[in-house]
Amino acid sequence: MEAPKAKKIEKILEIHGDRRTDPYFWLNERENPEVIRYLEEENAYADFIMKDTESMQEELFEEMKARYKKDDESLPYFFNGYWYIVRYEEGKEYPIFCRKYQSLDHEEEILIDVNVLAEGESYFEVGSVAVSPDNELVSFSSDNVSRRIYTINFKNLRTGEILPDKIENTTGKAVWANDNEHVFYIRKDESLRAFQVYRHKLGTDTSEDLLIFHEQDDTFDVNVFKTKSMEYIFIASSSTISDEHRFIPSDNVFADWTIIQPRIDDLEYSVEHYEDEFYIITNADDAFNFKIVKTKISHCGMENWTDVIPHRPEILLEGFEIFRNYLVLEEREEGLLQIRIIDEKTQESHYLPFSDPTYTAYIGVNLEFDTEIVRYGYTSLTQPSSTYEYNMKEKTTVLLKQQEVLGGKFFPENYVSERIWADSRDGETKIPVSLVYHKNTQKSADTPLLLYGYGSYGHTVDASFSNVRLSILDRGFIYAIAHIRGGEYLGREWYVEGKMLHKKNTFFDFIDAGKYLVQENYTSPEHLYAMGGSAGGLLVGAVMNYEPALFNGIVAQVPFVDVVTTMLDETIPLTTGEYDEWGNPNDEEYYHYMKEYSPYDNVEAKDYPNVLITTGLHDSQVQYWEPAKWTARLRELKTDHNLLVFKTDMSAGHGGASGRFESLKEDALEFAFLLMVDQKTHEPIQ
């Protein structure tokens, strides 16, 4: 079977006196039958190429699925008189949202059974579930297209009746006022930007809903939330580098909204409430790694902010939780997350002890104020996700729940994790890399290694456990995460040095990490693989243009690869809100810089690695045509005989398939591809 060839229609794109020719521009015509035909031809070709791996894919899928508890349930948490639980039943794909009154021994009440809602749907996702303050009503939102456009419905929990109120085209979030009859929600514009906050009164027509706030600046989007105390409702308006918060009492939906601090370029802040004060985490006054301040609710402008936790250049402050007598902080130092407990009475502090060389720790769900107990989560590359309760007074820890790995074949002591520091090309910067492998896997030039990266938006990919990943670790792969610039692993400056006109540092860090792993004999270019999704797809796409011979294979998941054209199109979701991440190509300097690294614009007539590219037809974040165009151009220009496989999920979006286990088939496809192109016998390690 021959690889598909997309037809070429010349399209000239011109700006700043520069001309680009895009012969595959026409693939953005979503409703064009020829576009659908091309995607289906690529899917047929992908099935043909991967046919010999079908048994391997099935083996991997069943193996991954077998590790999961089929009737699992979440850790219960107590809120407003009820214990809340999300559980799964064996043989069903979707969650069931439940609660029990006062005691876990009380009879279960099902709030929402998503399996019932999803009947007959090829895709279905519930966005949020929120119970009214009087515990008698529940709002729930759903998306059956995978465009992240949600419809909000309401259910009477006493009668089981679904109310006639139905709110469409929302972000999915509904925030209840304390009167139990008003909710606030957010609408999206044509580019899917969250831009308007409305108030709805139950029992009225949605056409009568009141517009509360309209964000006019298209580089900002909005959020609405309730404080942990339940006393205030907030509207947060945010860009990449600026925030503005306004609030009303939850008891009075007709109150005037008060702005805490009007937006200022480069001023970021977020807010929590405690008694008569707001606690605010912010980068004000050049606190680039953030600090915590507090202010009286009655006088909350930044001129009234006083430091609670001052800025410390060596520590990134990522979050906090307020209790009556304690303040709990999430801090990141030298890349590792730590949880710090501060006794507000004595001002003494201590840290929770963590021992793995690389790991993830985080503050969990803590909805009670007047308690000495903090719930936190912990996981590492070798330790399954665990939730603990820590008594801040007694300094004692209790394990509440640990992710179960079924099958009887997983033992943490059989796996080894490391953190190493790779040399960068500048001779000064060190790039942290986390690794995990089976203890019987030998590091050598013949050892396959999968290097994962992201490196954008300040998002840090921490070292955490993966049930799925065991399938390649047990077949002799080393798995590595490159904590490259563009994330915040080493603080806010680590992010700033990997964005805008410094974006190439992200790609060069990943390349240098790969070269270091080869140099240190963890692997070789014949067995080195790269994986990244979305902005991580941009990463691996750029990397294979810069250093195609460094990798034997690339897996690009929903990749953002047509950077220049996308960032010039303000009608595409996320574009305008991301000028502070990538730059605005309407500015000539940013245009030329982007064009130098944009994967699609830099495909050349040369040898490339084996490549697997995936997308979803309904993707709302990276439109399907970016990977489609990239595939077509690679097919046209590449000079090698390596594999190029392009797979489109015709019913899914950015997050892939819905359902608990369906997404494992995508993992099985990716792993089967890697095992196939590595051309080694990958028998499971005993």
C-alpha positions as CSV (number, residue, x, y, z in Angstrom):
1,M,0.0,0.0,0.0
2,E,1.4,3.4,-1.0
3,A,1.5,6.3,1.4
4,P,-1.2,8.9,0.7
5,K,-0.3,12.0,-1.1
6,A,-2.2,15.2,-0.3
7,K,-3.0,17.3,-3.3
8,K,-1.2,20.7,-3.5
9,I,-3.0,24.0,-4.0
10,E,-0.6,26.9,-3.9
11,K,-1.3,29.4,-1.2
12,I,0.9,32.5,-0.8
13,L,1.1,33.9,2.7
14,E,2.8,37.3,2.9
15,I,3.6,39.6,5.7
16,H,6.5,42.0,6.6
17,G,7.6,41.6,2.9
18,D,8.2,37.9,3.5
19,R,6.5,35.3,1.3
20,R,5.7,31.7,2.4
21,T,4.2,29.1,0.1
22,D,1.8,26.7,1.8
23,P,0.5,24.1,-0.6
24,Y,-1.5,22.3,2.1
25,F,-3.3,25.3,3.5
26,W,-6.5,23.8,2.1
27,L,-6.5,21.1,4.7
28,N,-8.0,23.5,7.2
29,E,-11.4,23.2,5.5
30,R,-13.0,20.9,8.1
31,E,-16.3,20.5,6.1
32,N,-14.6,19.7,2.8
33,P,-15.2,16.0,1.9
34,E,-11.7,15.9,0.3
35,V,-10.1,16.8,3.7
36,I,-12.1,14.0,5.4
37,R,-11.1,11.6,2.6
38,Y,-7.4,12.5,3.1
39,L,-7.6,11.9,6.9
40,E,-9.3,8.6,6.3
41,E,-6.7,7.5,3.7
42,E,-3.9,8.3,6.2
43,N,-5.8,6.3,8.9
44,A,-6.0,3.3,6.5
45,Y,-2.3,3.6,5.7
46,A,-1.5,3.8,9.4
47,D,-3.5,0.6,10.0
48,F,-1.7,-1.0,7.1
49,I,1.8,-0.1,8.5
50,M,0.9,-1.1,12.0
51,K,-0.9,-4.3,11.0
52,D,1.9,-6.6,12.1
53,T,1.7,-4.9,15.6
54,E,-2.0,-5.6,16.1
55,S,-1.4,-8.5,18.4
56,M,1.3,-6.5,20.2
57,Q,-1.2,-3.6,20.6
58,E,-3.8,-6.0,22.0
59,E,-1.3,-7.5,24.4
60,L,-0.2,-4.1,25.6
61,F,-3.8,-2.9,26.0
62,E,-4.9,-5.9,28.0
63,E,-1.7,-5.7,30.1
64,M,-2.2,-2.1,30.9
65,K,-5.9,-2.5,31.6
66,A,-5.2,-5.5,33.9
67,R,-3.1,-3.3,36.2
68,Y,-6.1,-1.1,37.0
69,K,-8.7,-1.9,39.7
70,K,-11.9,-2.3,37.8
71,D,-14.2,-1.2,40.7
72,D,-12.0,1.5,42.0
73,E,-13.2,4.6,43.9
74,S,-11.7,7.9,45.0
75,L,-10.7,8.7,48.5
76,P,-13.8,10.2,50.2
77,Y,-13.7,13.8,51.3
78,F,-16.1,15.5,53.7
79,F,-17.8,18.8,52.8
80,N,-20.9,20.5,54.0
81,G,-22.4,17.5,55.8
82,Y,-21.6,14.9,53.2
83,W,-18.9,12.5,52.2
84,Y,-18.2,12.7,48.5
85,I,-16.9,9.8,46.4
86,V,-16.2,9.1,42.7
87,R,-16.3,5.4,41.9
88,Y,-16.1,3.1,38.9
89,E,-17.9,-0.2,38.4
90,E,-16.3,-3.2,36.7
91,G,-17.2,-3.3,33.0
92,K,-18.1,0.4,32.8
93,E,-16.0,3.2,31.3
94,Y,-17.3,6.2,33.1
95,P,-17.4,7.5,36.7
96,I,-20.3,7.5,39.1
97,F,-20.5,10.6,41.4
98,C,-21.9,9.7,44.9
99,R,-22.3,11.0,48.4
100,K,-23.1,9.7,51.9
101,Y,-24.7,11.8,54.6
102,Q,-22.5,12.5,57.7
103,S,-21.1,8.9,57.9
104,L,-19.4,6.6,55.4
105,D,-21.7,3.9,56.8
106,H,-24.7,5.8,55.6
107,E,-26.6,4.7,52.5
108,E,-25.1,5.8,49.2
109,E,-26.8,8.5,47.1
110,I,-25.9,8.6,43.4
111,L,-25.6,12.2,42.2
112,I,-24.6,11.5,38.5
113,D,-24.0,8.2,36.8
114,V,-22.0,9.2,33.7
115,N,-22.4,5.7,32.2
116,V,-26.1,6.5,31.8
117,L,-25.5,9.9,30.3
118,A,-22.9,8.5,27.9
119,E,-25.1,5.8,26.4
120,G,-25.1,6.0,22.6
121,E,-22.3,8.6,22.5
122,S,-18.9,7.9,20.8
123,Y,-17.4,10.5,23.0
124,F,-18.6,11.8,26.4
125,E,-17.0,13.8,29.2
126,V,-18.4,15.4,32.3
127,G,-16.7,18.7,33.0
128,S,-17.7,19.5,36.5
129,V,-20.3,18.5,39.2
130,A,-21.3,21.1,41.8
131,V,-23.8,20.7,44.6
132,S,-25.9,23.6,45.9
133,P,-25.2,24.9,49.4
134,D,-28.4,23.5,50.7
135,N,-27.4,20.1,49.3
136,E,-30.7,19.7,47.3
137,L,-29.6,20.5,43.7
138,V,-26.6,19.6,41.6
139,S,-25.2,21.1,38.4
140,F,-23.3,19.0,36.0
141,S,-21.8,19.8,32.6
142,S,-21.0,17.6,29.6
143,D,-19.3,17.6,26.2
144,N,-20.2,15.0,23.6
145,V,-18.0,16.4,20.7
146,S,-14.6,16.9,22.4
147,R,-14.3,20.6,21.6
148,R,-14.4,21.5,25.3
149,I,-17.6,23.3,24.9
150,Y,-19.9,22.2,27.7
151,T,-23.7,22.2,28.3
152,I,-24.7,22.7,31.9
153,N,-27.7,20.8,33.3
154,F,-29.3,20.7,36.7
155,K,-30.8,17.9,38.8
156,N,-33.1,17.9,41.8
157,L,-31.5,15.5,44.2
158,R,-34.7,14.9,46.2
159,T,-36.8,13.9,43.3
160,G,-34.2,12.8,40.7
161,E,-35.7,15.1,38.2
162,I,-33.5,16.8,35.5
163,L,-34.6,20.4,35.5
164,P,-35.5,22.2,32.3
165,D,-32.8,24.7,32.7
166,K,-30.1,24.0,30.1
167,I,-27.1,26.3,29.5
168,E,-25.1,25.8,26.3
169,N,-21.7,27.0,25.0
170,T,-20.0,27.2,28.4
171,T,-16.6,26.3,30.0
172,G,-18.5,23.7,32.0
173,K,-18.1,25.4,35.4
174,A,-21.0,26.5,37.5
175,V,-20.6,28.4,40.8
176,W,-23.6,28.4,43.2
177,A,-24.5,31.5,45.2
178,N,-25.5,30.9,48.8
179,D,-29.2,31.5,48.0
180,N,-29.4,28.1,46.2
181,E,-31.2,29.6,43.2
182,H,-28.5,31.6,41.3
183,V,-25.4,30.2,39.5
184,F,-22.6,32.0,37.7
185,Y,-21.1,30.5,34.5
186,I,-18.8,31.4,31.7
187,R,-19.5,31.6,27.9
188,K,-16.9,31.1,25.2
189,D,-16.5,33.3,22.1
190,E,-16.1,32.0,18.5
191,S,-12.4,31.4,19.1
192,L,-13.4,29.4,22.3
193,R,-11.9,32.0,24.6
194,A,-13.7,32.2,28.0
195,F,-14.8,35.8,27.8
196,Q,-18.2,36.4,29.5
197,V,-19.6,35.7,33.0
198,Y,-23.4,35.3,33.3
199,R,-25.7,34.9,36.2
200,H,-28.6,32.4,35.8
201,K,-31.6,32.1,38.1
202,L,-33.1,28.6,38.2
203,G,-36.5,28.3,36.7
204,T,-36.0,31.2,34.2
205,D,-35.2,31.1,30.5
206,T,-31.5,31.2,29.8
207,S,-32.1,34.0,27.3
208,E,-32.9,36.2,30.4
209,D,-29.5,35.5,32.0
210,L,-27.7,38.6,33.1
211,L,-24.2,39.4,31.7
212,I,-22.1,40.2,34.7
213,F,-18.7,40.7,33.2
214,H,-17.4,40.9,29.6
215,E,-13.6,40.6,29.1
216,Q,-12.9,42.9,26.2
217,D,-9.2,42.3,25.9
218,D,-8.7,39.2,23.7
219,T,-5.4,38.4,25.4
220,F,-7.3,37.7,28.6
221,D,-9.8,35.0,29.6
222,V,-12.0,34.6,32.6
223,N,-12.7,32.2,35.4
224,V,-15.3,32.2,38.2
225,F,-14.8,30.5,41.6
226,K,-15.9,30.5,45.2
227,T,-13.4,30.8,48.1
228,K,-12.7,27.9,50.4
229,S,-14.7,29.7,53.1
230,M,-17.7,29.8,50.8
231,E,-18.1,33.5,51.7
232,Y,-17.1,35.1,48.5
233,I,-17.5,34.6,44.7
234,F,-14.6,35.7,42.5
235,I,-14.2,36.5,38.8
236,A,-10.6,36.2,37.8
237,S,-9.5,37.7,34.5
238,S,-6.1,36.6,33.4
239,S,-3.5,36.7,30.6
240,T,-0.2,34.9,30.6
241,I,1.5,37.6,32.6
242,S,-1.3,39.6,34.3
243,D,-4.3,39.1,36.6
244,E,-7.3,41.0,37.9
245,H,-9.7,39.7,40.5
246,R,-13.2,41.1,41.5
247,F,-15.5,39.7,44.2
248,I,-18.9,39.8,45.8
249,P,-20.3,38.2,49.0
250,S,-21.7,34.8,48.2
251,D,-24.8,35.8,50.1
252,N,-25.7,38.8,47.9
253,V,-25.6,38.2,44.1
254,F,-26.9,41.8,43.6
255,A,-23.9,43.4,45.3
256,D,-21.4,45.6,43.4
257,W,-18.3,43.8,42.4
258,T,-15.1,45.0,44.1
259,I,-11.7,44.8,42.3
260,I,-8.9,43.8,44.5
261,Q,-6.2,45.3,42.3
262,P,-6.7,46.6,38.7
263,R,-4.6,44.8,36.1
264,I,-1.0,45.9,35.6
265,D,1.3,44.4,33.0
266,D,3.5,41.7,34.6
267,L,1.5,41.7,37.9
268,E,0.3,38.2,38.7
269,Y,-1.8,37.3,41.7
270,S,-4.3,34.9,43.0
271,V,-6.5,35.1,46.1
272,E,-7.8,33.1,49.1
273,H,-10.0,34.3,52.0
274,Y,-9.5,33.9,55.7
275,E,-11.6,35.7,58.3
276,D,-11.5,39.5,57.6
277,E,-8.4,39.2,55.2
278,F,-7.4,38.0,51.8
279,Y,-4.2,36.0,51.4
280,I,-2.6,36.6,48.0
281,I,0.2,34.8,46.2
282,T,1.9,37.3,43.9
283,N,5.0,38.4,42.0
284,A,4.5,42.1,43.0
285,D,7.6,44.2,43.8
286,D,9.9,42.0,41.6
287,A,9.1,38.8,43.5
288,F,9.7,36.8,40.4
289,N,9.5,33.5,42.4
290,F,6.4,34.8,44.2
291,K,5.6,35.7,47.7
292,I,2.5,35.6,50.0
293,V,0.9,38.8,51.2
294,K,-2.3,39.6,53.1
295,T,-4.7,42.6,53.2
296,K,-7.9,43.6,54.8
297,I,-11.0,42.9,52.7
298,S,-12.2,46.4,53.2
299,H,-8.9,47.9,51.8
300,C,-7.5,45.4,49.4
301,G,-5.5,47.4,46.8
302,M,-1.8,46.4,46.5
303,E,-0.8,49.6,48.4
304,N,-2.2,47.8,51.5
305,W,-0.5,44.4,50.9
306,T,1.8,43.3,53.7
307,D,4.2,40.3,53.4
308,V,3.4,37.1,55.1
309,I,6.0,34.9,53.2
310,P,8.7,37.2,51.7
311,H,10.2,36.5,48.3
312,R,13.1,34.2,48.2
313,P,15.1,34.1,45.0
314,E,16.2,30.5,45.4
315,I,12.7,29.1,46.1
316,L,9.7,29.1,43.8
317,L,6.4,29.4,45.8
318,E,3.8,27.4,43.9
319,G,0.8,27.3,46.3
320,F,-0.6,27.5,49.8
321,E,-3.4,26.3,52.0
322,I,-4.8,28.2,55.0
323,F,-6.0,26.5,58.2
324,R,-7.1,28.2,61.4
325,N,-3.7,27.7,63.1
326,Y,-1.5,26.7,60.2
327,L,-0.2,27.9,56.9
328,V,0.9,25.2,54.5
329,L,3.2,26.0,51.5
330,E,4.2,24.3,48.3
331,E,7.8,25.3,47.6
332,R,10.1,24.2,44.8
333,E,13.8,24.3,45.5
334,E,16.4,23.0,43.0
335,G,13.5,21.4,41.1
336,L,12.0,19.4,43.9
337,L,8.7,20.1,45.5
338,Q,8.5,20.4,49.2
339,I,5.6,20.9,51.7
340,R,6.3,23.3,54.5
341,I,4.1,23.6,57.6
342,I,4.1,26.9,59.5
343,D,2.5,27.1,63.0
344,E,0.8,30.5,63.0
345,K,0.9,30.7,66.8
346,T,4.6,30.0,67.3
347,Q,5.8,30.8,63.7
348,E,7.9,27.7,63.8
349,S,8.1,25.7,60.6
350,H,9.1,22.3,59.3
351,Y,9.1,20.3,56.1
352,L,7.6,16.9,55.3
353,P,10.3,14.3,54.7
354,F,10.6,12.9,51.1
355,S,13.4,10.5,50.1
356,D,13.2,9.6,46.4
357,P,15.8,11.3,44.2
358,T,13.1,12.7,42.0
359,Y,9.3,12.8,42.9
360,T,6.1,14.9,43.0
361,A,4.4,16.1,46.2
362,Y,1.4,18.4,46.4
363,I,-1.2,19.7,48.8
364,G,-4.4,17.7,48.4
365,V,-8.1,18.4,48.8
366,N,-8.5,20.3,52.2
367,L,-11.9,21.8,52.5
368,E,-11.9,22.2,56.3
369,F,-10.5,25.3,58.1
370,D,-10.6,24.3,61.7
371,T,-8.4,21.2,61.7
372,E,-4.8,20.1,62.5
373,I,-4.9,17.6,59.6
374,V,-3.6,18.4,56.1
375,R,-4.1,16.0,53.3
376,Y,-1.3,15.7,50.7
377,G,-0.3,13.6,47.8
378,Y,3.0,12.0,46.9
379,T,4.3,9.9,43.9
380,S,7.6,9.2,42.3
381,L,8.8,7.3,39.2
382,T,8.8,4.1,41.3
383,Q,6.1,4.8,43.9
384,P,2.4,4.7,42.9
385,S,0.3,7.8,43.7
386,S,-0.5,8.0,47.4
387,T,-2.6,10.2,49.6
388,Y,-1.6,10.9,53.2
389,E,-3.1,12.7,56.2
390,Y,-0.5,14.6,58.3
391,N,-1.2,15.8,61.8
392,M,0.5,19.2,61.9
393,K,0.4,19.3,65.7
394,E,1.5,15.7,66.4
395,K,3.7,15.5,63.3
396,T,2.4,12.0,62.5
397,T,1.5,10.6,59.1
398,V,-1.2,8.2,58.0
399,L,-1.4,6.6,54.5
400,L,-5.1,6.9,53.4
401,K,-4.9,5.4,49.9
402,Q,-2.3,4.2,47.4
403,Q,-2.9,3.5,43.8
404,E,-3.2,-0.2,43.4
405,V,-1.2,-2.0,40.6
406,L,-2.9,-5.3,40.0
407,G,-1.5,-8.4,38.4
408,G,1.0,-9.3,41.0
409,K,4.0,-8.4,38.8
410,F,4.8,-4.9,40.1
411,F,7.2,-4.4,43.0
412,P,8.7,-0.9,43.5
413,E,12.1,-2.4,44.5
414,N,12.4,-3.8,40.9
415,Y,12.8,-0.2,39.5
416,V,15.5,2.4,39.8
417,S,15.0,6.1,39.6
418,E,17.7,8.7,39.1
419,R,18.1,12.4,38.6
420,I,21.1,13.6,36.6
421,W,22.2,17.0,35.3
422,A,23.1,17.2,31.6
423,D,25.6,19.7,30.2
424,S,24.1,22.3,27.9
425,R,25.8,23.9,24.9
426,D,26.5,27.1,26.7
427,G,28.9,25.3,29.1
428,E,27.2,26.8,32.2
429,T,23.5,25.7,32.3
430,K,22.8,22.3,33.7
431,I,19.6,20.5,32.5
432,P,17.9,18.3,35.1
433,V,16.8,14.9,33.8
434,S,14.7,12.3,35.7
435,L,15.0,8.7,34.7
436,V,13.5,5.3,35.6
437,Y,14.3,1.8,34.5
438,H,14.0,-1.8,35.5
439,K,16.9,-2.9,37.8
440,N,17.8,-5.6,35.3
441,T,18.1,-3.1,32.4
442,Q,21.7,-2.4,31.5
443,K,22.7,1.0,30.4
444,S,24.5,0.7,27.0
445,A,24.5,1.8,23.4
446,D,22.0,-1.0,22.7
447,T,19.5,0.2,25.4
448,P,16.3,1.9,24.1
449,L,15.5,5.1,25.8
450,L,12.3,7.3,25.5
451,L,13.0,10.9,26.3
452,Y,9.9,13.0,27.2
453,G,9.6,16.8,27.2
454,Y,7.2,19.7,27.2
455,G,8.8,23.0,28.1
456,S,6.1,25.7,27.7
457,Y,3.7,27.9,29.7
458,G,5.8,27.4,32.8
459,H,4.2,24.0,33.1
460,T,6.5,21.6,34.9
461,V,6.5,17.9,34.1
462,D,7.3,16.4,37.5
463,A,8.5,12.8,38.1
464,S,5.4,10.7,38.8
465,F,4.3,7.1,38.6
466,S,2.6,5.6,35.6
467,N,0.8,2.3,35.4
468,V,1.0,2.5,31.6
469,R,4.8,3.1,31.5
470,L,5.5,-0.2,33.2
471,S,4.9,-1.9,29.8
472,I,7.9,-0.4,28.2
473,L,10.1,-0.4,31.4
474,D,9.4,-4.2,31.6
475,R,10.6,-4.5,28.0
476,G,14.0,-3.0,28.6
477,F,13.3,0.7,27.9
478,I,14.7,3.5,30.0
479,Y,12.2,6.4,30.4
480,A,13.5,9.9,30.9
481,I,12.0,13.4,31.5
482,A,14.0,16.4,30.4
483,H,13.1,19.3,32.7
484,I,13.9,21.9,30.1
485,R,13.6,25.6,30.0
486,G,10.1,26.9,29.3
487,G,8.8,25.0,32.4
488,E,9.3,26.2,36.0
489,Y,11.3,23.3,37.3
490,L,14.2,25.5,38.4
491,G,12.0,28.6,39.2
492,R,10.3,31.4,37.3
493,E,13.5,32.4,35.5
494,W,13.7,28.9,34.0
495,Y,10.4,29.6,32.4
496,V,11.3,33.1,31.2
497,E,14.5,31.8,29.6
498,G,12.4,29.4,27.5
499,K,9.7,31.6,26.0
500,M,9.2,34.5,23.5
501,L,12.6,35.4,21.9
502,H,14.3,32.7,24.1
503,K,12.1,29.9,22.9
504,K,15.0,28.1,21.1
505,N,16.5,27.3,24.5
506,T,13.7,24.8,25.1
507,F,14.6,22.9,21.9
508,F,18.4,23.1,22.5
509,D,18.0,21.9,26.1
510,F,16.1,18.8,24.9
511,I,18.7,18.1,22.3
512,D,21.6,18.6,24.7
513,A,19.9,16.3,27.3
514,G,19.6,13.6,24.5
515,K,23.3,14.1,23.6
516,Y,24.3,13.8,27.2
517,L,22.4,10.6,27.6
518,V,24.2,9.2,24.6
519,Q,27.6,10.5,25.8
520,E,27.0,8.9,29.3
521,N,26.2,5.5,27.6
522,Y,22.6,5.3,28.6
523,T,21.7,4.7,25.0
524,S,22.7,5.6,21.4
525,P,21.1,7.5,18.5
526,E,20.0,4.1,17.1
527,H,17.9,3.5,20.2
528,L,17.0,7.0,21.4
529,Y,13.3,8.2,21.0
530,A,11.5,11.4,21.7
531,M,7.9,12.0,22.8
532,G,5.9,15.2,23.4
533,G,2.3,16.3,23.1
534,S,0.7,19.7,22.1
535,A,3.4,22.2,22.9
536,G,5.6,19.2,23.5
537,G,4.7,18.2,19.9
538,L,6.2,21.5,18.8
539,L,9.3,20.6,20.9
540,V,9.9,17.2,19.2
541,G,8.9,18.6,15.8
542,A,11.5,21.4,16.1
543,V,14.1,19.0,17.5
544,M,13.8,16.6,14.6
545,N,14.4,19.5,12.2
546,Y,17.5,20.6,14.1
547,E,19.0,17.2,14.9
548,P,17.2,14.5,12.9
549,A,20.1,12.0,13.3
550,L,20.0,12.1,17.1
551,F,16.8,10.1,17.4
552,N,15.6,6.8,15.8
553,G,12.0,7.7,16.4
554,I,9.6,10.5,17.3
555,V,6.1,10.3,18.8
556,A,4.3,13.6,18.3
557,Q,0.9,13.7,20.1
558,V,-1.6,16.4,18.9
559,P,1.5,18.6,17.9
560,F,1.4,22.4,17.7
561,V,3.7,22.6,14.6
562,D,2.3,25.3,12.3
563,V,3.4,28.1,14.7
564,V,3.6,31.1,12.4
565,T,0.3,30.6,10.5
566,T,-1.6,29.7,13.7
567,M,-0.3,32.7,15.6
568,L,-1.3,35.0,12.8
569,D,-4.9,33.7,12.8
570,E,-6.8,35.4,15.6
571,T,-9.9,33.3,15.0
572,I,-8.2,30.1,16.1
573,P,-8.6,29.2,19.8
574,L,-5.8,30.2,22.1
575,T,-4.0,32.5,19.6
576,T,-4.5,36.0,21.1
577,G,-4.1,34.7,24.7
578,E,-0.7,33.3,23.8
579,Y,1.1,36.4,22.5
580,D,2.9,36.6,25.8
581,E,4.1,33.0,25.4
582,W,5.3,32.9,21.8
583,G,5.2,36.5,20.8
584,N,2.9,38.3,18.3
585,P,4.1,37.6,14.7
586,N,2.4,40.8,13.6
587,D,5.6,42.2,15.1
588,E,8.3,41.6,12.5
589,E,11.0,40.5,15.1
590,Y,8.7,37.8,16.5
591,Y,7.6,36.7,13.1
592,H,11.1,36.0,11.9
593,Y,12.1,34.3,15.2
594,M,9.1,32.0,15.1
595,K,9.6,31.2,11.4
596,E,13.2,30.0,12.3
597,Y,11.9,27.2,14.6
598,S,8.3,26.5,13.4
599,P,8.4,22.7,12.5
600,Y,6.1,23.0,9.5
601,D,7.9,25.9,8.0
602,N,11.3,24.2,8.3
603,V,10.7,20.7,6.8
604,E,13.5,20.1,4.4
605,A,14.6,17.5,1.8
606,K,16.6,15.4,4.2
607,D,16.5,12.2,6.2
608,Y,14.1,12.2,9.2
609,P,13.6,9.6,12.0
610,N,10.7,7.2,12.2
611,V,7.7,9.3,13.1
612,L,4.2,8.7,14.6
613,I,1.9,11.6,14.6
614,T,-1.6,11.6,16.3
615,T,-4.4,14.1,16.4
616,G,-8.2,14.4,17.0
617,L,-10.6,15.8,14.4
618,H,-12.4,17.9,17.0
619,D,-9.3,19.2,18.8
620,S,-10.0,22.7,20.1
621,Q,-6.5,23.5,21.2
622,V,-4.3,22.3,18.3
623,Q,-6.5,22.1,15.2
624,Y,-6.2,18.8,13.4
625,W,-4.9,20.5,10.2
626,E,-1.6,21.4,11.8
627,P,-0.4,17.7,12.1
628,A,-2.2,16.9,8.8
629,K,-0.3,19.6,6.9
630,W,3.0,18.6,8.7
631,T,2.5,15.0,7.6
632,A,1.8,16.0,4.0
633,R,4.9,18.1,3.8
634,L,7.1,15.5,5.4
635,R,5.8,12.9,3.0
636,E,6.6,15.3,0.1
637,L,10.2,16.2,1.2
638,K,11.8,13.6,3.4
639,T,14.5,11.6,1.7
640,D,14.6,8.5,4.0
641,H,12.7,5.2,4.0
642,N,11.8,5.5,7.7
643,L,8.2,5.1,8.8
644,L,5.8,8.1,8.8
645,V,2.5,7.2,10.5
646,F,-0.3,9.7,10.9
647,K,-3.4,8.7,12.9
648,T,-6.5,10.9,13.4
649,D,-9.2,10.0,16.0
650,M,-12.3,11.0,14.1
651,S,-14.4,11.3,17.2
652,A,-12.0,12.9,19.7
653,G,-10.3,16.1,20.6
654,H,-7.2,17.3,22.4
655,G,-7.4,14.9,25.3
656,G,-8.0,11.8,23.1
657,A,-10.6,9.2,23.6
658,S,-13.1,9.4,26.5
659,G,-13.8,6.6,28.9
660,R,-11.5,5.1,31.5
661,F,-9.8,2.4,29.3
662,E,-10.4,3.5,25.7
663,S,-7.4,6.0,26.0
664,L,-5.1,3.0,26.8
665,K,-5.5,1.9,23.1
666,E,-3.7,5.1,22.1
667,D,-0.9,4.3,24.6
668,A,-0.7,0.8,23.2
669,L,-0.4,2.1,19.6
670,E,2.5,4.5,20.6
671,F,4.3,1.8,22.5
672,A,3.8,-0.8,19.7
673,F,5.3,1.8,17.3
674,L,8.4,2.3,19.5
675,L,8.9,-1.5,19.9
676,M,8.5,-2.0,16.2
677,V,11.0,0.6,15.1
678,D,13.5,-0.4,17.7
679,Q,13.9,-3.7,15.9
680,K,14.9,-5.6,18.9
681,T,13.4,-8.5,20.7
682,H,11.6,-6.9,23.6
683,E,10.7,-9.8,25.8
684,P,9.3,-8.8,29.2
685,I,12.0,-8.7,31.9
686,Q,11.6,-11.5,34.4
